[in-house]
């Protein structure tokens, strides 16, 4: 080996050690940079030259490559761990907010209000409370239901805003990743590995995984394809985009995430967006539906009893609360084309009710049964509503009873009036038709969002009907007693649960789900932290290790410089001899 070759070897040592110092220095500088992966300079010896059959000599050292120290499989597991942790954290946040909105066990909750409502009916039956107190408590529970329903709606609106914001953020990240894909492919075309660009892309993918569960597929040219479920959202340098779509489905606003290019639905299961979509439907909407169901049964069951209630002197007028347009008055009470009844959560059934008319001067009474046919079968025995009872049929039947008149007022509400010198009462309504039409009802509305006490009852609580006709005889507190019993009465429309029992099951379900979400959030966080620790062990920067590398490269540089110096001195000596 010549002295010139020795000097070249020394120069290669200087070049390699300088690059090594640069790599270690870059690692140290980025020790606190999020998403940075430690870089390693891979050295290899330069192939030697043969001088004779028994001698080979090396030609120095070469830096083969500078690569990130990364475990791709572990990185993908970490993406999934980040998505699961974000989903669990978001679910816990949503359920905690819902639990707080319902406010059970606070002393000012629906369960307490409901118990007080039924208790005051019992006290009214025992004459220890006045009708005014009953109406006041009913007004209070109606206000509470409306407020709670509005609070749940506000929570869902908040979720929709979070979904919109998250979708925009995800769309921006998809755009950034696709641009980085192109930059990486261009930078690595015969020029090594673009470590910094890959770190930036991994960081962007990590941020995207907080929003949705992803599958990342590496491509030979350095780009990555990203899928949500089995649907691609990034193909090399092209992004399909992501958007939130809200669609009104029969009055219910449904949310979904779709690709921007062709509106393909994305099956997002995890991440913040996945949790928001799931909780919106499975938690918030279900809680709202449960509250509406309980409120609608409260309205219907109380109205069924109150509509057939009366006082000692009987009724002189009864006005319905449900408005029928002219076209709806001749349609069956259960006809799905009737705009007045088709969206009600409760329905009338086949049966009937009794009307007792009393002539006040003589005390003479006449009781007439009004049949209600709602079997959905016509005279030919075929499915149809043409022969079912309509609001107009009921009005005509009432108007035909001596001493009564029945009309639809300007708003389309049924109005029954006793003629001068007469009074009337309803009893034994097995059809629920009076309650559906709201005739002599107690509550108005059909759900938690619009429940209220009849306006004329609020203005004049003496119109409260606490008695009823039982076996043809007037019992002064019978309606109040029946309403008090409603607290524990099981209802078919509530899966054989009482009103209070159905609501208790709902709030207990929310409480159990919140507790489970808290456990799941803790577990997901522990898994993500474990994966992050594993990643740090593989890809994280150790200052101690980098300090040792600096010392090694320093010694390498010094030794290479010494080699060049010695070779130069020998060369000068040789030149002097010549």
MARFI-443620 format. One record per residue (C-alpha): x, y negated, z; residue in one letter. Coordinates in Angstrom, 2 decimals, m for minus. Example, Ala and Ser with C-alpha at 12.3 -4.5 7.8 and 13.67 -1.06 7.14 Angstrom:
# MARFI-443620
[site [12.30, 4.50, 7.80], A]
[site [13.67, 1.06, 7.14], S]
END
This chain:
# MARFI-443620
[site [0.00, 0.00, 0.00], X]
[site [1.35, m3.42, m0.96], X]
[site [1.64, m6.44, 1.33], X]
[site [m0.90, m8.20, m0.89], X]
[site [m3.36, m5.36, m0.26], X]
[site [m2.73, m5.69, 3.48], X]
[site [m3.52, m9.39, 3.28], X]
[site [m6.75, m8.59, 1.39], X]
[site [m7.70, m6.14, 4.12], X]
[site [m7.14, m8.89, 6.69], X]
[site [m9.29, m11.23, 4.64], X]
[site [m12.12, m8.67, 4.58], X]
[site [m11.87, m8.43, 8.36], X]
[site [m12.13, m12.23, 8.61], X]
[site [m15.17, m12.29, 6.30], X]
[site [m16.92, m9.44, 8.13], X]
[site [m16.26, m10.84, 11.58], X]
[site [m17.44, m14.30, 10.54], X]
[site [m20.70, m12.83, 9.25], X]
[site [m21.00, m10.72, 12.41], X]
[site [m20.54, m13.82, 14.57], X]
[site [m23.16, m15.60, 12.47], X]
[site [m25.65, m12.72, 12.93], X]
[site [m25.06, m12.53, 16.70], X]
[site [m25.29, m16.30, 16.97], X]
[site [m28.60, m16.26, 15.06], X]
[site [m29.91, m13.55, 17.42], X]
[site [m28.92, m15.59, 20.46], X]
[site [m30.49, m18.74, 19.01], X]
[site [m33.79, m16.88, 18.49], X]
[site [m33.88, m15.06, 21.79], X]
[site [m37.07, m16.94, 22.71], X]
[site [m38.64, m17.07, 19.24], X]
[site [m42.00, m15.22, 19.15], X]
[site [m42.04, m12.39, 16.63], X]
[site [m38.30, m12.51, 15.97], X]
[site [m36.66, m9.13, 15.32], X]
[site [m33.01, m8.66, 16.20], X]
[site [m30.78, m8.52, 13.12], X]
[site [m27.86, m6.17, 12.75], X]
[site [m24.88, m6.46, 10.40], X]
[site [m24.08, m2.99, 9.01], X]
[site [m20.35, m2.61, 8.27], X]
[site [m18.80, 0.01, 6.01], X]
[site [m15.23, 0.73, 4.96], X]
[site [m14.15, m0.17, 1.43], X]
[site [m13.10, 2.87, m0.53], X]
[site [m9.32, 3.42, m0.56], X]
[site [m6.82, 3.80, m3.42], X]
[site [m4.63, 6.87, m4.04], X]
[site [m0.84, 6.34, m4.25], X]
[site [0.19, 9.94, m4.51], X]
[site [m1.37, 13.33, m4.06], X]
[site [m0.97, 13.22, m0.27], X]
[site [m1.70, 9.62, 0.58], X]
[site [m4.85, 7.49, 0.61], X]
[site [m5.16, 3.98, 1.97], X]
[site [m8.30, 1.98, 2.83], X]
[site [m9.02, m1.43, 1.37], X]
[site [m10.70, m3.07, 4.35], X]
[site [m14.26, m3.55, 5.55], X]
[site [m17.43, m4.66, 3.81], X]
[site [m20.80, m5.86, 5.16], X]
[site [m23.24, m3.47, 3.54], X]
[site [m26.38, m5.31, 4.67], X]
[site [m27.96, m7.41, 7.38], X]
[site [m31.26, m5.87, 8.41], X]
[site [m33.89, m6.29, 11.08], X]
[site [m33.79, m3.72, 13.86], X]
[site [m37.42, m2.58, 13.68], X]
[site [m39.53, 0.55, 14.04], X]
[site [m42.27, 0.22, 11.41], X]
[site [m44.48, 2.88, 13.00], X]
[site [m44.22, 1.19, 16.38], X]
[site [m44.98, m2.17, 14.78], X]
[site [m48.22, m0.82, 13.26], X]
[site [m49.21, 0.68, 16.61], X]
[site [m48.60, m2.72, 18.16], X]
[site [m50.90, m4.37, 15.58], X]
[site [m53.64, m1.94, 16.60], X]
[site [m52.91, m2.54, 20.28], X]
[site [m53.20, m6.29, 19.80], X]
[site [m56.55, m5.84, 18.00], X]
[site [m57.92, m3.62, 20.77], X]
[site [m56.76, m5.97, 23.51], X]
[site [m58.35, m8.98, 21.79], X]
[site [m61.59, m7.06, 21.29], X]
[site [m61.74, m5.92, 24.91], X]
[site [m60.93, m9.40, 26.21], X]
[site [m63.61, m11.00, 24.01], X]
[site [m66.19, m8.40, 25.00], X]
[site [m65.52, m9.03, 28.68], X]
[site [m65.84, m12.79, 28.12], X]
[site [m69.16, m12.43, 26.25], X]
[site [m70.69, m9.99, 28.74], X]
[site [m69.56, m12.12, 31.69], X]
[site [m71.22, m15.14, 30.08], X]
[site [m74.39, m13.13, 29.49], X]
[site [m74.40, m11.84, 33.06], X]
[site [m73.97, m15.39, 34.31], X]
[site [m76.81, m16.58, 32.06], X]
[site [m79.19, m13.96, 33.46], X]
[site [m78.06, m14.93, 36.96], X]
[site [m79.39, m11.84, 38.74], X]
[site [m78.79, m11.56, 42.49], X]
[site [m78.48, m15.33, 42.67], X]
[site [m81.77, m15.83, 44.49], X]
[site [m83.02, m17.88, 41.55], X]
[site [m83.37, m15.09, 39.01], X]
[site [m86.18, m13.60, 36.98], X]
[site [m86.59, m10.61, 39.30], X]
[site [m87.19, m12.94, 42.25], X]
[site [m89.55, m15.11, 40.19], X]
[site [m91.50, m12.07, 39.02], X]
[site [m91.86, m10.67, 42.53], X]
[site [m93.06, m14.05, 43.77], X]
[site [m95.57, m14.24, 40.91], X]
[site [m97.21, m10.93, 41.77], X]
[site [m97.02, m11.64, 45.51], X]
[site [m98.91, m14.88, 45.14], X]
[site [m101.74, m13.03, 43.35], X]
[site [m101.92, m10.65, 46.30], X]
[site [m102.04, m13.58, 48.69], X]
[site [m104.72, m15.22, 46.55], X]
[site [m106.80, m12.02, 46.80], X]
[site [m106.47, m12.23, 50.58], X]
[site [m107.46, m15.91, 50.45], X]
[site [m104.17, m16.93, 52.09], X]
[site [m103.09, m18.90, 48.99], X]
[site [m105.02, m21.23, 46.77], X]
[site [m105.51, m21.09, 43.01], X]
[site [m103.21, m24.10, 42.72], X]
[site [m100.32, m22.11, 44.20], X]
[site [m100.93, m19.27, 41.73], X]
[site [m100.88, m21.65, 38.78], X]
[site [m97.79, m23.43, 40.11], X]
[site [m95.90, m20.13, 40.48], X]
[site [m97.00, m19.03, 37.02], X]
[site [m95.83, m22.35, 35.56], X]
[site [m92.52, m21.90, 37.34], X]
[site [m91.94, m18.40, 35.96], X]
[site [m92.92, m19.55, 32.46], X]
[site [m90.39, m22.41, 32.67], X]
[site [m87.75, m19.99, 33.95], X]
[site [m88.36, m17.58, 31.06], X]
[site [m88.17, m20.34, 28.45], X]
[site [m84.97, m21.73, 29.97], X]
[site [m83.33, m18.30, 30.19], X]
[site [m84.32, m17.53, 26.60], X]
[site [m82.86, m20.84, 25.45], X]
[site [m79.65, m20.10, 27.37], X]
[site [m79.34, m16.74, 25.62], X]
[site [m79.97, m18.44, 22.28], X]
[site [m77.25, m20.98, 23.13], X]
[site [m74.86, m18.12, 23.90], X]
[site [m75.59, m16.58, 20.51], X]
[site [m75.05, m19.95, 18.81], X]
[site [m71.72, m20.17, 20.58], X]
[site [m70.81, m16.72, 19.26], X]
[site [m71.80, m17.80, 15.74], X]
[site [m69.50, m20.81, 16.03], X]
[site [m66.67, m18.57, 17.25], X]
[site [m67.32, m16.21, 14.35], X]
[site [m67.20, m19.10, 11.87], X]
[site [m63.99, m20.44, 13.38], X]
[site [m62.41, m16.98, 13.50], X]
[site [m63.39, m16.26, 9.89], X]
[site [m61.77, m19.53, 8.75], X]
[site [m58.63, m18.72, 10.73], X]
[site [m58.50, m15.21, 9.28], X]
[site [m58.94, m16.58, 5.77], X]
[site [m56.02, m19.00, 6.29], X]
[site [m53.83, m16.18, 7.61], X]
[site [m54.69, m14.01, 4.62], X]
[site [m53.59, m16.85, 2.35], X]
[site [m50.31, m17.27, 4.28], X]
[site [m49.56, m13.55, 4.17], X]
[site [m50.20, m13.32, 0.43], X]
[site [m47.84, m16.28, m0.17], X]
[site [m45.17, m14.68, 2.01], X]
[site [m45.60, m11.47, 0.04], X]
[site [m44.68, m13.32, m3.14], X]
[site [m41.73, m15.10, m1.51], X]
[site [m40.37, m11.84, m0.10], X]
[site [m40.72, m10.03, m3.42], X]
[site [m38.89, m12.85, m5.23], X]
[site [m36.18, m13.21, m2.56], X]
[site [m35.41, m9.50, m2.36], X]
[site [m35.18, m8.92, m6.10], X]
[site [m31.58, m7.63, m6.12], X]
[site [m30.55, m9.94, m3.26], X]
[site [m30.90, m7.86, m0.08], X]
[site [m33.59, m8.19, 2.57], X]
[site [m35.39, m11.45, 3.40], X]
[site [m35.37, m10.89, 7.17], X]
[site [m36.71, m14.29, 8.22], X]
[site [m39.58, m14.15, 5.73], X]
[site [m40.46, m10.65, 6.89], X]
[site [m40.51, m11.86, 10.50], X]
[site [m42.83, m14.69, 9.52], X]
[site [m45.11, m12.23, 7.75], X]
[site [m45.15, m9.85, 10.69], X]
[site [m46.03, m12.74, 12.97], X]
[site [m48.89, m13.73, 10.66], X]
[site [m50.12, m10.12, 10.52], X]
[site [m49.92, m9.98, 14.31], X]
[site [m52.09, m13.11, 14.54], X]
[site [m54.53, m11.60, 12.03], X]
[site [m54.71, m8.38, 14.06], X]
[site [m55.98, m10.42, 17.01], X]
[site [m59.01, m11.20, 14.87], X]
[site [m59.63, m7.85, 13.15], X]
[site [m58.38, m4.27, 13.02], X]
[site [m55.98, m3.80, 10.10], X]
[site [m54.15, m1.15, 8.14], X]
[site [m50.80, m2.36, 6.77], X]
[site [m49.30, m0.45, 3.83], X]
[site [m45.73, m1.25, 2.75], X]
[site [m44.96, m1.46, m0.97], X]
[site [m41.62, m0.69, m2.69], X]
[site [m41.12, m4.29, m3.79], X]
[site [m41.24, m5.57, m0.20], X]
[site [m44.88, m6.70, m0.22], X]
[site [m47.62, m5.22, 1.96], X]
[site [m51.23, m4.39, 1.23], X]
[site [m53.69, m5.00, 4.07], X]
[site [m56.98, m3.18, 4.52], X]
[site [m59.87, m3.71, 6.93], X]
[site [m61.39, m0.28, 7.29], X]
[site [m61.01, 1.11, 3.78], X]
[site [m61.55, m2.25, 2.10], X]
[site [m58.45, m4.08, 0.82], X]
[site [m58.25, m7.77, 1.66], X]
[site [m54.67, m8.37, 0.45], X]
[site [m53.09, m6.70, m2.57], X]
[site [m49.48, m7.86, m2.95], X]
[site [m49.69, m11.61, m3.62], X]
[site [m53.47, m11.75, m4.02], X]
[site [m55.96, m12.34, m1.20], X]
[site [m59.66, m11.55, m1.56], X]
[site [m60.54, m14.02, 1.19], X]
[site [m62.87, m13.62, 4.14], X]
[site [m66.06, m15.47, 5.06], X]
[site [m68.91, m15.35, 7.57], X]
[site [m72.41, m14.81, 6.20], X]
[site [m75.57, m15.49, 8.23], X]
[site [m78.81, m14.11, 6.77], X]
[site [m82.34, m14.56, 8.08], X]
[site [m83.97, m11.13, 8.30], X]
[site [m87.61, m11.45, 9.36], X]
[site [m86.82, m14.29, 11.71], X]
[site [m83.63, m12.72, 13.06], X]
[site [m80.32, m14.29, 12.03], X]
[site [m77.92, m11.46, 11.18], X]
[site [m74.16, m12.03, 10.92], X]
[site [m71.62, m10.18, 8.80], X]
[site [m68.11, m10.67, 7.47], X]
[site [m67.59, m10.40, 3.72], X]
[site [m64.88, m10.85, 1.14], X]
[site [m64.95, m14.23, m0.54], X]
[site [m64.40, m12.93, m4.06], X]
[site [m67.39, m10.56, m4.41], X]
[site [m69.19, m10.56, m1.06], X]
[site [m68.21, m7.01, m0.10], X]
[site [m69.04, m6.31, 3.55], X]
[site [m65.98, m5.80, 5.75], X]
[site [m66.35, m3.08, 8.43], X]
[site [m64.60, m5.01, 11.20], X]
[site [m64.59, m2.84, 14.33], X]
[site [m61.98, m4.40, 16.58], X]
[site [m60.20, m7.67, 17.25], X]
[site [m61.99, m10.82, 18.35], X]
[site [m64.24, m10.86, 15.28], X]
[site [m65.21, m7.22, 15.68], X]
[site [m66.08, m7.75, 19.35], X]
[site [m68.11, m10.88, 18.58], X]
[site [m70.11, m9.09, 15.88], X]
[site [m70.72, m6.09, 18.13], X]
[site [m71.61, m8.09, 21.25], X]
[site [m73.84, m10.45, 19.30], X]
[site [m76.02, m7.54, 18.23], X]
[site [m75.56, m4.96, 20.98], X]
[site [m75.49, m7.26, 24.00], X]
[site [m76.83, m10.76, 23.38], X]
[site [m79.57, m9.89, 20.87], X]
[site [m80.62, m6.86, 22.92], X]
[site [m80.84, m8.96, 26.07], X]
[site [m82.95, m11.52, 24.21], X]
[site [m85.16, m8.75, 22.83], X]
[site [m85.54, m7.21, 26.29], X]
[site [m86.48, m10.57, 27.79], X]
[site [m89.00, m11.17, 24.98], X]
[site [m90.43, m7.67, 25.45], X]
[site [m90.90, m8.16, 29.18], X]
[site [m92.36, m11.65, 28.66], X]
[site [m94.75, m10.47, 25.93], X]
[site [m96.03, m7.64, 28.13], X]
[site [m96.39, m10.06, 31.03], X]
[site [m98.46, m12.33, 28.78], X]
[site [m100.57, m9.52, 27.31], X]
[site [m101.21, m7.55, 30.50], X]
[site [m102.05, m10.63, 32.58], X]
[site [m104.31, m11.93, 29.81], X]
[site [m106.08, m8.56, 29.50], X]
[site [m107.06, m8.77, 33.15], X]
[site [m107.73, m12.50, 33.27], X]
[site [m109.81, m12.49, 30.07], X]
[site [m112.29, m10.10, 31.72], X]
[site [m112.15, m11.99, 34.99], X]
[site [m114.83, m14.34, 36.24], X]
[site [m115.95, m16.31, 39.27], X]
[site [m119.21, m16.23, 41.19], X]
[site [m120.94, m18.72, 38.92], X]
[site [m119.64, m17.13, 35.71], X]
[site [m118.20, m18.84, 32.67], X]
[site [m119.79, m21.61, 30.66], X]
[site [m116.98, m21.82, 28.11], X]
[site [m113.98, m19.75, 27.01], X]
[site [m111.47, m20.91, 24.43], X]
[site [m108.92, m18.72, 22.69], X]
[site [m105.24, m19.63, 22.35], X]
[site [m104.48, m17.88, 19.03], X]
[site [m105.22, m19.92, 15.94], X]
[site [m106.65, m18.13, 12.88], X]
[site [m106.40, m19.75, 9.48], X]
[site [m109.56, m19.47, 7.42], X]
[site [m108.15, m16.60, 5.34], X]
[site [m107.08, m14.65, 8.46], X]
[site [m110.51, m14.73, 10.08], X]
[site [m111.84, m12.08, 7.70], X]
[site [m108.80, m9.82, 8.00], X]
[site [m108.52, m6.99, 10.50], X]
[site [m106.86, m7.83, 13.81], X]
[site [m104.18, m5.29, 12.88], X]
[site [m103.89, m6.10, 9.16], X]
[site [m100.17, m6.63, 8.40], X]
[site [m101.09, m9.41, 5.93], X]
[site [m102.70, m11.52, 8.66], X]
[site [m100.37, m14.41, 9.43], X]
[site [m102.07, m14.90, 12.78], X]
[site [m101.40, m11.42, 14.20], X]
[site [m98.74, m9.68, 12.11], X]
[site [m95.82, m11.04, 14.16], X]
[site [m97.37, m10.59, 17.59], X]
[site [m95.45, m8.14, 19.80], X]
[site [m98.74, m6.76, 21.14], X]
[site [m101.71, m5.39, 19.22], X]
[site [m105.40, m4.76, 19.77], X]
[site [m106.64, m1.17, 19.47], X]
[site [m109.93, 0.56, 18.85], X]
[site [m112.29, 0.22, 21.79], X]
[site [m114.61, m2.53, 22.87], X]
[site [m115.66, m4.91, 25.62], X]
[site [m118.82, m5.93, 27.41], X]
[site [m120.39, m9.37, 27.54], X]
[site [m122.83, m10.12, 30.35], X]
[site [m125.07, m13.17, 29.87], X]
[site [m126.99, m14.55, 32.83], X]
[site [m129.95, m16.90, 32.78], X]
[site [m129.18, m19.04, 35.81], X]
[site [m132.74, m20.08, 36.64], X]
[site [m134.10, m16.53, 36.87], X]
[site [m130.93, m14.54, 37.58], X]
[site [m131.81, m12.26, 34.64], X]
[site [m128.76, m10.67, 33.00], X]
[site [m128.18, m8.96, 29.68], X]
[site [m125.06, m6.86, 29.02], X]
[site [m124.00, m6.18, 25.44], X]
[site [m121.10, m4.02, 24.26], X]
[site [m119.10, m5.30, 21.31], X]
[site [m117.30, m2.47, 19.56], X]
[site [m113.86, m2.98, 18.09], X]
[site [m112.82, m0.59, 15.30], X]
[site [m109.12, m0.78, 14.46], X]
[site [m108.33, 2.76, 13.31], X]
[site [m106.92, 1.64, 9.95], X]
[site [m109.26, 3.96, 8.04], X]
[site [m111.95, 2.80, 5.61], X]
[site [m115.41, 4.30, 5.04], X]
[site [m113.96, 6.76, 2.53], X]
[site [m111.58, 8.14, 5.13], X]
[site [m108.57, 6.63, 3.41], X]
[site [m105.92, 4.38, 4.98], X]
[site [m107.02, 0.77, 4.83], X]
[site [m108.24, m2.18, 6.86], X]
[site [m111.35, m3.20, 4.92], X]
[site [m113.73, m1.69, 7.50], X]
[site [m111.79, m2.66, 10.61], X]
[site [m112.98, m5.34, 13.01], X]
[site [m112.02, m8.90, 12.13], X]
[site [m112.05, m12.09, 14.22], X]
[site [m115.11, m13.16, 12.26], X]
[site [m116.88, m9.90, 13.18], X]
[site [m116.25, m10.60, 16.86], X]
[site [m117.40, m14.20, 16.53], X]
[site [m120.59, m13.15, 14.77], X]
[site [m121.29, m10.45, 17.37], X]
[site [m120.86, m12.95, 20.20], X]
[site [m122.99, m15.58, 18.48], X]
[site [m125.81, m13.06, 18.05], X]
[site [m126.19, m12.62, 21.82], X]
[site [m129.03, m14.77, 23.20], X]
[site [m127.69, m17.60, 25.36], X]
[site [m124.25, m17.72, 23.65], X]
[site [m122.66, m19.55, 20.76], X]
[site [m119.29, m18.70, 19.19], X]
[site [m117.32, m20.69, 16.65], X]
[site [m113.79, m21.36, 15.43], X]
[site [m112.65, m24.84, 16.36], X]
[site [m110.67, m27.20, 14.12], X]
[site [m107.44, m25.36, 14.97], X]
[site [m108.95, m21.96, 14.20], X]
[site [m109.21, m20.87, 17.82], X]
[site [m112.17, m18.83, 19.01], X]
[site [m114.53, m20.87, 21.20], X]
[site [m117.35, m19.21, 23.15], X]
[site [m119.93, m21.41, 24.91], X]
[site [m122.95, m20.66, 27.04], X]
[site [m126.12, m22.46, 26.09], X]
[site [m127.71, m24.76, 28.65], X]
[site [m128.97, m22.81, 31.64], X]
[site [m126.83, m19.74, 30.88], X]
[site [m123.44, m18.37, 32.00], X]
[site [m121.46, m15.33, 30.87], X]
[site [m118.56, m13.03, 31.68], X]
[site [m116.47, m10.39, 29.93], X]
[site [m115.64, m6.96, 31.34], X]
[site [m114.03, m3.61, 30.55], X]
[site [m112.07, m4.64, 27.45], X]
[site [m110.49, m1.36, 26.34], X]
[site [m109.41, m2.85, 23.00], X]
[site [m107.30, m5.78, 24.21], X]
[site [m108.93, m7.91, 21.50], X]
[site [m109.79, m10.72, 23.92], X]
[site [m106.20, m10.81, 25.20], X]
[site [m104.80, m10.85, 21.64], X]
[site [m107.03, m13.80, 20.71], X]
[site [m106.29, m15.43, 24.08], X]
[site [m109.97, m15.83, 24.95], X]
[site [m110.23, m16.72, 28.65], X]
[site [m106.54, m15.89, 28.90], X]
[site [m104.06, m17.02, 31.50], X]
[site [m100.82, m17.39, 29.52], X]
[site [m100.28, m18.78, 26.05], X]
[site [m97.50, m17.78, 23.67], X]
[site [m96.16, m14.36, 22.75], X]
[site [m92.54, m14.24, 23.95], X]
[site [m90.09, m15.71, 26.43], X]
[site [m89.40, m18.64, 24.10], X]
[site [m92.98, m19.99, 24.08], X]
[site [m94.70, m18.58, 27.17], X]
[site [m96.75, m21.11, 29.14], X]
[site [m99.80, m21.35, 31.33], X]
[site [m103.00, m22.56, 29.67], X]
[site [m102.99, m26.34, 29.66], X]
[site [m106.52, m26.65, 31.08], X]
[site [m105.58, m24.26, 33.93], X]
[site [m102.60, m26.42, 34.81], X]
[site [m104.87, m29.46, 34.81], X]
[site [m107.68, m27.75, 36.73], X]
[site [m106.59, m24.65, 38.72], X]
[site [m110.21, m24.06, 39.75], X]
[site [m110.68, m22.44, 36.35], X]
[site [m108.54, m19.52, 37.54], X]
[site [m110.59, m16.32, 37.35], X]
[site [m109.92, m14.21, 40.44], X]
[site [m113.10, m12.10, 40.50], X]
[site [m114.63, m9.63, 38.05], X]
[site [m117.61, m7.44, 37.36], X]
[site [m117.09, m3.90, 38.71], X]
[site [m119.81, m1.34, 37.92], X]
[site [m122.23, m4.17, 37.20], X]
[site [m121.52, m5.98, 40.46], X]
[site [m119.41, m9.06, 41.04], X]
[site [m116.33, m8.53, 43.26], X]
[site [m114.87, m11.85, 44.36], X]
[site [m111.14, m10.95, 44.39], X]
[site [m111.03, m7.96, 42.04], X]
[site [m109.04, m9.64, 39.25], X]
[site [m106.47, m10.99, 41.73], X]
[site [m106.07, m7.50, 43.20], X]
[site [m105.63, m5.93, 39.77], X]
[site [m103.02, m8.53, 38.85], X]
[site [m101.13, m7.86, 42.08], X]
[site [m101.07, m4.13, 41.19], X]
[site [m99.58, m4.96, 37.79], X]
[site [m96.15, m5.31, 39.45], X]
[site [m95.80, m1.53, 39.77], X]
[site [m98.02, m0.41, 36.87], X]
[site [m96.17, 1.61, 34.22], X]
[site [m96.79, 0.57, 30.61], X]
[site [m96.49, 2.64, 27.44], X]
[site [m95.07, m0.32, 25.53], X]
[site [m92.20, m0.47, 28.06], X]
[site [m91.37, 3.24, 27.82], X]
[site [m93.48, 4.10, 30.84], X]
[site [m91.80, 1.48, 33.00], X]
[site [m93.31, m1.41, 34.87], X]
[site [m92.57, m4.99, 33.87], X]
[site [m90.24, m5.37, 36.84], X]
[site [m88.68, m1.93, 36.23], X]
[site [m87.98, m2.68, 32.57], X]
[site [m86.22, m5.92, 33.44], X]
[site [m84.26, m4.28, 36.26], X]
[site [m83.00, m1.65, 33.79], X]
[site [m81.92, m4.43, 31.43], X]
[site [m79.91, m6.40, 33.97], X]
[site [m78.39, m3.24, 35.42], X]
[site [m77.35, m2.25, 31.91], X]
[site [m75.65, m5.62, 31.42], X]
[site [m73.92, m5.26, 34.80], X]
[site [m72.65, m1.77, 34.01], X]
[site [m71.47, m2.88, 30.56], X]
[site [m69.63, m5.85, 32.10], X]
[site [m67.91, m3.62, 34.63], X]
[site [m66.92, m1.17, 31.89], X]
[site [m65.65, m4.06, 29.75], X]
[site [m63.47, m5.25, 32.63], X]
[site [m61.94, m1.78, 32.96], X]
[site [m61.48, m1.50, 29.18], X]
[site [m59.83, m4.93, 29.02], X]
[site [m57.35, m3.94, 31.72], X]
[site [m56.56, m0.66, 29.97], X]
[site [m56.16, m2.30, 26.55], X]
[site [m53.88, m4.94, 28.04], X]
[site [m51.73, m2.26, 29.68], X]
[site [m51.42, m0.36, 26.38], X]
[site [m50.48, m3.51, 24.48], X]
[site [m47.91, m4.48, 27.11], X]
[site [m46.39, m0.99, 26.93], X]
[site [m46.16, m1.17, 23.14], X]
[site [m44.71, m4.68, 23.39], X]
[site [m42.08, m3.42, 25.85], X]
[site [m41.18, m0.60, 23.47], X]
[site [m40.89, m3.05, 20.63], X]
[site [m38.67, m5.34, 22.72], X]
[site [m36.42, m2.38, 23.53], X]
[site [m35.98, m1.70, 19.81], X]
[site [m36.22, m5.15, 18.24], X]
[site [m35.74, m7.62, 21.06], X]
[site [m32.59, m9.66, 21.57], X]
[site [m30.38, m8.73, 24.53], X]
[site [m28.08, m11.60, 25.49], X]
[site [m25.66, m9.20, 27.18], X]
[site [m25.41, m7.04, 24.08], X]
[site [m25.00, m10.02, 21.79], X]
[site [m22.26, m11.44, 24.07], X]
[site [m20.33, m8.18, 23.74], X]
[site [m20.81, m8.27, 19.99], X]
[site [m19.41, m11.80, 19.92], X]
[site [m16.35, m10.65, 21.82], X]
[site [m15.87, m7.70, 19.45], X]
[site [m16.19, m9.91, 16.39], X]
[site [m13.85, m12.44, 18.00], X]
[site [m11.21, m9.73, 18.53], X]
[site [m11.79, m8.49, 14.98], X]
[site [m11.28, m11.98, 13.63], X]
[site [m8.12, m12.49, 15.69], X]
[site [m6.73, m9.12, 14.61], X]
[site [m7.53, m9.80, 10.96], X]
[site [m5.82, m13.18, 11.18], X]
[site [m2.80, m11.55, 12.85], X]
[site [m2.67, m8.96, 10.04], X]
[site [m2.61, m11.69, 7.42], X]
[site [0.06, m13.59, 9.37], X]
[site [2.30, m10.51, 9.70], X]
[site [1.84, m9.58, 6.06], X]
[site [2.71, m13.15, 5.04], X]
[site [5.87, m13.11, 7.16], X]
[site [6.94, m9.79, 5.65], X]
[site [6.27, m11.13, 2.18], X]
[site [8.42, m14.22, 2.88], X]
[site [11.21, m12.01, 4.21], X]
[site [11.02, m9.90, 1.07], X]
[site [11.15, m12.99, m1.14], X]
[site [14.21, m14.23, 0.72], X]
[site [15.97, m10.93, 0.07], X]
[site [15.24, m11.21, m3.61], X]
END
